[in-house]
Amino acid sequence: MSLQTQFEFTLPRGFVDTEGTVHKKGVMRLATAMDEIAPLRDVRVTANPAYLTIVLLARVVVRLGTLTQINTGVIENLFAADLAYLQAFYRQINEEGVTVLKRECPACKQEIAIDLADLGGA
């Protein structure tokens, strides 16, 4: 049995680069202890603790569309819905190790599986 360390995702809106290309599909890897510790030493984070999310996601998103160099500038320029999506995705894969959430359907009370990787759409 092997450990899955990278997970594909699709952003709800997508990152628009300087040429107008929309990048929606990406890959996030599992975070290491250093991924969570190193940003705490970043002056941007010490000046504004909310910036921790930006630095952390820039470390663990390994690909977004055709972009293979993901930096804080890319994460800073995501739409709010995409940032929220990546935060939830990060928590899910790092806490549970999977992208599938099991929840109770409020209408029929049956257990349903929701795959976060599919929530962004096609």
N, CA and C of each residue as an Amber inpcrd file, in Angstrom:
protein
   366
   0.8440000  -1.1730000   0.0000000   0.0000000   0.0000000   0.0000000
   0.8950000   1.2450000   0.0000000   0.6520000   2.1540000  -0.9190000
   1.4700000   3.3600000  -0.9890000   0.6840000   4.5600000  -0.4750000
   1.4180000   5.5500000  -0.0250000   0.8270000   6.7650000   0.5020000
   0.6360000   7.7720000  -0.6210000  -0.5720000   8.2650000  -0.7770000
  -0.8230000   9.2980000  -1.7680000  -0.3720000  10.6250000  -1.1830000
   0.5290000  11.3160000  -1.8870000   1.0750000  12.5710000  -1.3710000
   0.6830000  13.7730000  -2.2190000   0.0870000  13.5420000  -3.3810000
  -0.3550000  14.6330000  -4.2320000  -1.8050000  14.4100000  -4.6360000
  -2.5510000  15.5220000  -4.6850000  -3.9790000  15.4490000  -4.9540000
  -4.3510000  16.4860000  -6.0080000  -5.1050000  16.0630000  -7.0030000
  -5.5660000  16.9770000  -8.0480000  -6.7930000  17.7370000  -7.5690000
  -6.9440000  18.9550000  -8.0610000  -8.1080000  19.7690000  -7.7350000
  -8.4960000  20.6090000  -8.9400000  -9.6980000  21.1440000  -8.8950000
 -10.1940000  22.0810000  -9.9020000 -10.7810000  23.2800000  -9.1820000
 -10.2210000  24.4450000  -9.4240000 -10.7030000  25.6630000  -8.7740000
 -12.0850000  26.0430000  -9.3010000 -12.9080000  26.6320000  -8.4500000
 -14.2430000  27.0630000  -8.8950000 -14.1940000  28.1310000  -9.9920000
 -13.2860000  29.0850000  -9.8810000 -13.2020000  30.1670000 -10.8700000
 -11.9410000  30.0670000 -11.7160000 -10.8050000  29.9410000 -11.0920000
  -9.5380000  29.8140000 -11.8040000  -8.6810000  31.0640000 -11.6960000
  -7.3830000  30.8440000 -11.7380000  -6.4070000  31.9330000 -11.7010000
  -6.2360000  32.4780000 -13.1160000  -6.3230000  33.7950000 -13.2600000
  -6.1480000  34.4390000 -14.5620000  -4.7530000  35.0620000 -14.5870000
  -3.9030000  34.5760000 -15.4980000  -2.5440000  35.1130000 -15.5690000
  -2.5180000  36.4270000 -16.3500000  -1.3390000  37.0130000 -16.4910000
  -1.2030000  38.3300000 -17.1300000  -1.5940000  38.3210000 -18.6000000
  -1.6110000  37.1530000 -19.2200000  -2.0060000  37.0500000 -20.6260000
  -3.4820000  36.7070000 -20.7930000  -4.1990000  36.5840000 -19.6760000
  -5.6260000  36.2850000 -19.7460000  -5.9690000  34.8090000 -19.7450000
  -4.9760000  33.9440000 -19.6170000  -5.2270000  32.5030000 -19.5700000
  -5.7750000  32.1260000 -18.1930000  -6.8240000  31.3170000 -18.1980000
  -7.4260000  30.8580000 -16.9470000  -6.8640000  29.4810000 -16.6110000
  -6.3510000  29.3520000 -15.3950000  -5.7750000  28.0960000 -14.9090000
  -6.6670000  27.5770000 -13.7830000  -7.3200000  26.4320000 -14.0070000
  -8.2630000  25.8980000 -13.0210000  -7.7940000  24.5940000 -12.3870000
  -7.2130000  23.7170000 -13.1670000  -6.8110000  22.4050000 -12.6510000
  -5.4130000  22.5020000 -12.0590000  -5.2460000  21.8600000 -10.9030000
  -3.9540000  21.9200000 -10.2490000  -3.6800000  20.7000000  -9.4040000
  -2.5350000  20.7460000  -8.7370000  -2.1050000  19.6660000  -7.8530000
  -1.5780000  20.2880000  -6.5670000  -2.0180000  19.7200000  -5.4480000
  -1.5100000  20.1180000  -4.1370000  -0.8850000  18.8870000  -3.5030000
   0.2590000  19.0990000  -2.8800000   0.9090000  17.9910000  -2.1690000
   0.6100000  18.0930000  -0.6830000   0.8010000  16.9840000   0.0130000
   0.6610000  16.9980000   1.4660000   1.6930000  17.9470000   2.0650000
   1.3340000  18.6170000   3.1200000   2.2490000  19.5320000   3.8030000
   3.1730000  18.7550000   4.7350000   4.3880000  19.2600000   4.8540000
   5.3380000  18.7220000   5.8230000   5.3160000  19.6270000   7.0560000
   5.9770000  19.1810000   8.1020000   6.0870000  20.0200000   9.2960000
   6.7770000  21.3370000   8.9420000   7.8040000  21.2890000   8.0940000
   8.5130000  22.5060000   7.7120000   7.6190000  23.4600000   6.9240000
   6.6960000  22.9180000   6.1280000   5.7610000  23.7760000   5.3970000
   4.9290000  24.6190000   6.3570000   4.6270000  24.0760000   7.5090000
   3.8150000  24.8080000   8.4740000   4.6520000  25.6920000   9.3970000
   5.9200000  25.3400000   9.5960000   6.7930000  26.1070000  10.4880000
   7.4770000  27.2760000   9.7750000   8.0150000  27.0340000   8.5970000
   8.7980000  28.0540000   7.8810000   8.0450000  29.3700000   7.6570000
   6.7720000  29.3440000   7.2820000   6.0760000  30.6180000   7.0670000
   5.9960000  31.5000000   8.3160000   6.0920000  30.8970000   9.4880000
   6.0190000  31.6700000  10.7220000   7.2190000  32.6040000  10.8790000
   8.3030000  32.3120000  10.1370000   9.4980000  33.1640000  10.1590000
   9.4760000  34.2280000   9.0740000   8.4900000  34.1570000   8.1920000
   8.3760000  35.1110000   7.0830000   7.9190000  36.4620000   7.6350000
   8.6120000  37.5400000   7.2700000   8.2760000  38.8740000   7.8030000
   6.8690000  39.3020000   7.4030000   6.3870000  38.8290000   6.2500000
   5.0210000  39.1750000   5.8390000   3.9980000  38.5650000   6.7840000
   4.3080000  37.3860000   7.2910000   3.4060000  36.7080000   8.2260000
   3.4930000  37.3430000   9.6100000   4.7080000  37.7040000  10.0400000
   4.8230000  38.3420000  11.3550000   4.1470000  39.7120000  11.3540000
   4.1740000  40.3990000  10.2080000   3.4990000  41.6980000  10.0980000
   1.9870000  41.5430000   9.9860000   1.5460000  40.4500000   9.3670000
   0.1180000  40.2240000   9.1460000  -0.1410000  38.7180000   9.2040000
  -0.5510000  38.1970000  10.3560000  -0.7520000  36.7490000  10.5130000
  -1.7020000  36.1320000   9.4840000  -2.6080000  36.9110000   8.9200000
  -3.5220000  36.3850000   7.9040000  -2.7640000  35.9540000   6.6470000
  -1.5590000  36.4720000   6.4640000  -0.7470000  36.1480000   5.2830000
  -0.1930000  34.7140000   5.3490000  -0.2960000  34.0870000   6.5080000
   0.1770000  32.7070000   6.6590000  -0.4410000  31.7940000   5.6100000
  -1.7190000  31.9430000   5.3670000  -2.4100000  31.1170000   4.3760000
  -1.7740000  31.2590000   3.0000000  -1.4330000  32.4760000   2.6250000
  -0.8440000  32.7330000   1.3050000   0.4920000  32.0130000   1.1690000
   1.3600000  32.1850000   2.1740000   2.6930000  31.5800000   2.1260000
   2.5880000  30.0570000   2.1520000   1.7260000  29.5360000   2.9930000
   1.5650000  28.0910000   3.1150000   1.0630000  27.4680000   1.8160000
   0.0290000  28.0660000   1.2280000  -0.4950000  27.5130000  -0.0220000
   0.5190000  27.6170000  -1.1560000   1.3100000  28.6740000  -1.1720000
   2.3480000  28.8070000  -2.2100000   3.3840000  27.6920000  -2.0980000
   3.5630000  27.1600000  -0.9110000   4.5250000  26.0630000  -0.7130000
   3.9640000  24.7170000  -1.1630000   2.6450000  24.4950000  -1.0000000
   2.0960000  23.1460000  -1.2360000   1.3700000  22.9730000  -2.5660000
   0.9830000  24.0700000  -3.2180000   0.4000000  23.9450000  -4.5630000
   1.5760000  23.7960000  -5.5200000   1.6560000  22.6480000  -6.1730000
   2.8180000  22.3680000  -7.0170000   2.5660000  22.6310000  -8.4990000
   1.2940000  22.7270000  -8.8740000   0.9690000  23.0250000 -10.2660000
  -0.4100000  23.6430000 -10.3090000  -0.5740000  24.5960000 -11.2150000
  -1.8720000  25.2080000 -11.4540000  -1.9580000  25.4840000 -12.9400000
  -2.7780000  24.7090000 -13.6250000  -2.8400000  24.8070000 -15.0800000
  -1.4730000  24.4940000 -15.6600000  -0.9570000  25.4080000 -16.4720000
   0.3750000  25.2010000 -17.0620000   1.4820000  25.7970000 -16.2040000
   1.1090000  26.4160000 -15.0810000   2.1000000  27.0230000 -14.1920000
   2.7060000  25.9600000 -13.2810000   4.0260000  25.8880000 -13.2890000
   4.7080000  24.9420000 -12.4040000   5.4800000  25.6650000 -11.3080000
   5.6050000  26.9740000 -11.4140000   6.2460000  27.7820000 -10.3820000
   5.1570000  28.5830000  -9.6670000   4.6790000  28.0610000  -8.5660000
   3.6230000  28.7330000  -7.8140000   4.2900000  29.5210000  -6.6930000
   4.0250000  30.8240000  -6.6500000   4.5980000  31.6640000  -5.6050000
   3.4740000  32.4470000  -4.9230000   3.8460000  33.2680000  -3.9730000
   2.8300000  34.0160000  -3.2350000   2.0670000  34.9730000  -4.1430000
   2.7000000  35.4660000  -5.1940000   2.0100000  36.3480000  -6.1340000
   0.8370000  35.6610000  -6.8060000   0.9980000  34.3930000  -7.1440000
  -0.0940000  33.6290000  -7.7570000  -1.2280000  33.4700000  -6.7400000
  -0.8950000  33.0460000  -5.5350000  -1.9160000  32.8120000  -4.5170000
  -2.6210000  34.1200000  -4.1440000  -1.8570000  35.2120000  -4.0590000
  -2.4490000  36.5190000  -3.7320000  -3.4930000  36.9510000  -4.7580000
  -3.3230000  36.5260000  -5.9840000  -4.2090000  36.9690000  -7.0540000
  -5.3250000  35.9930000  -7.3930000  -5.5280000  35.0060000  -6.5360000
  -6.6820000  34.1160000  -6.7080000  -7.9490000  34.8640000  -6.3180000
  -9.0480000  34.4900000  -6.9200000 -10.3340000  35.0090000  -6.4840000
 -10.6190000  34.4540000  -5.0880000 -11.3970000  35.1770000  -4.2940000
 -11.6920000  34.7740000  -2.9170000 -12.2950000  33.3700000  -2.8490000
 -13.1630000  33.0280000  -3.7930000 -13.7750000  31.6860000  -3.8000000
 -12.7210000  30.6020000  -3.9940000 -11.7230000  30.8800000  -4.8340000
 -10.6560000  29.9030000  -5.0770000  -9.7500000  29.7630000  -3.8570000
  -9.4680000  30.8790000  -3.1910000  -8.6510000  30.8290000  -1.9800000
  -9.3730000  30.0180000  -0.9050000 -10.6460000  30.2570000  -0.7180000
 -11.4300000  29.5120000   0.2710000 -11.4530000  28.0170000  -0.0750000
 -11.6020000  27.7270000  -1.3630000 -11.6030000  26.3350000  -1.8160000
 -10.2700000  25.6610000  -1.4630000  -9.1460000  26.3440000  -1.7720000
  -7.8380000  25.7500000  -1.4910000  -7.5910000  25.5730000   0.0020000
  -8.0920000  26.4880000   0.8110000  -7.9610000  26.3360000   2.2590000
  -8.7020000  25.0910000   2.7410000  -9.9170000  24.8890000   2.2660000
 -10.6980000  23.7070000   2.6460000 -10.0440000  22.4350000   2.1210000
  -9.5380000  22.4950000   0.9030000  -8.8750000  21.3450000   0.2860000
  -7.6240000  20.9820000   1.0850000  -6.8470000  21.9920000   1.4590000
  -5.6350000  21.7780000   2.2670000  -5.9820000  21.0620000   3.5710000
  -6.9820000  21.5890000   4.2770000  -7.3790000  20.9690000   5.5440000
  -7.8070000  19.5210000   5.3430000  -8.5920000  19.2820000   4.3120000
  -9.1060000  17.9380000   4.0850000  -7.9900000  16.9420000   3.7850000
  -7.0880000  17.2680000   2.8710000  -6.0600000  16.2780000   2.5140000
  -5.0260000  16.1060000   3.6220000  -4.7780000  17.1550000   4.3910000
  -3.7740000  17.0390000   5.4480000  -4.3220000  16.4750000   6.7460000
  -5.5790000  16.6670000   7.0100000  -6.1730000  16.1100000   8.2240000
  -6.7150000  14.7060000   7.9950000  -7.3070000  14.4790000   6.8260000
  -7.9360000  13.1910000   6.5390000  -7.1330000  12.3350000   5.5610000
  -6.3000000  12.9760000   4.7380000  -5.5120000  12.2390000   3.7630000
  -6.2890000  11.8430000   2.5190000  -7.5070000  12.3420000   2.3950000
  -8.3420000  12.0430000   1.2340000  -9.1080000  13.3030000   0.8500000
  -9.6470000  13.2940000  -0.3390000 -10.4340000  14.4440000  -0.7790000
 -11.9270000  14.2210000  -0.6110000 -12.3290000  13.0290000  -0.1780000
 -13.7490000  12.6990000  -0.0630000 -14.2550000  12.9500000   1.3550000
 -15.3060000  13.7500000   1.4410000 -15.9830000  14.0000000   2.7130000
 -17.2450000  13.1510000   2.7570000 -17.5430000  12.5630000   3.8890000
 -18.8050000  11.8380000   4.0520000 -19.7010000  12.6920000   4.9330000
 -20.8880000  12.9820000   4.4110000 -21.8460000  13.8290000   5.1070000
 -23.2360000  13.2300000   4.9940000 -24.1190000  13.6930000   5.8610000
 -25.5170000  13.2700000   5.8070000 -26.2890000  14.2470000   4.9280000
 -27.0570000  13.7150000   4.0000000 -27.8970000  14.5440000   3.1490000
 -28.9980000  15.1500000   4.0190000 -29.1420000  16.4720000   4.0060000
 -30.1670000  17.0880000   4.8580000 -31.5960000  16.7300000   4.4300000
 -31.7740000  16.3940000   3.1750000 -33.1250000  16.0890000   2.6870000
 -33.5390000  14.6520000   2.9960000 -32.6770000  13.6910000   2.6450000
 -33.0770000  12.2800000   2.7790000 -32.4110000  11.5640000   3.9530000
 -31.4620000  12.2280000   4.6040000 -30.7560000  11.6850000   5.7730000
 -29.8440000  10.5080000   5.4440000 -29.6090000  10.2510000   4.1550000
 -28.6870000   9.2040000   3.7480000 -27.2590000   9.7490000   3.7610000
 -26.2840000   8.8680000   4.0080000 -24.8890000   9.2950000   3.9480000
 -24.4880000   9.4550000   2.4910000 -23.8620000  10.5720000   2.1920000
 -23.3900000  10.8170000   0.8240000 -21.9030000  11.1420000   0.8780000
 -21.2280000  10.8880000  -0.2250000 -19.7970000  11.2080000  -0.3340000
 -19.6420000  12.3940000  -1.2720000 -18.8880000  13.3830000  -0.8140000
 -18.6320000  14.5740000  -1.6120000 -17.1310000  14.6320000  -1.8730000
 -16.7370000  14.6230000  -3.1340000 -15.3150000  14.6950000  -3.4740000
 -14.9310000  16.1410000  -3.7030000 -14.1260000  16.6960000  -2.7970000
 -13.6910000  18.0870000  -2.9120000 -12.9500000  18.3610000  -4.2140000
 -12.2770000  17.3630000  -4.7280000 -11.5250000  17.5520000  -5.9650000
 -12.4600000  17.8610000  -7.1350000 -13.7250000  17.4490000  -7.0330000
 -14.6800000  17.6740000  -8.1140000 -15.5210000  18.9320000  -7.9340000
 -15.4550000  19.5700000  -6.7760000 -16.3430000  20.6950000  -6.5080000
 -16.0950000  21.9050000  -7.3790000 -14.8950000  22.0650000  -7.8920000
 -14.5930000  23.2350000  -8.7010000 -15.2720000  23.2100000 -10.0480000
 -15.7280000  22.0810000 -10.4660000 -16.3660000  21.9830000 -11.7830000
 -15.3630000  21.5380000 -12.8300000 -15.7890000  21.5360000 -14.0600000
 -14.9160000  21.0560000 -15.1270000 -14.1220000  22.1610000 -15.7390000
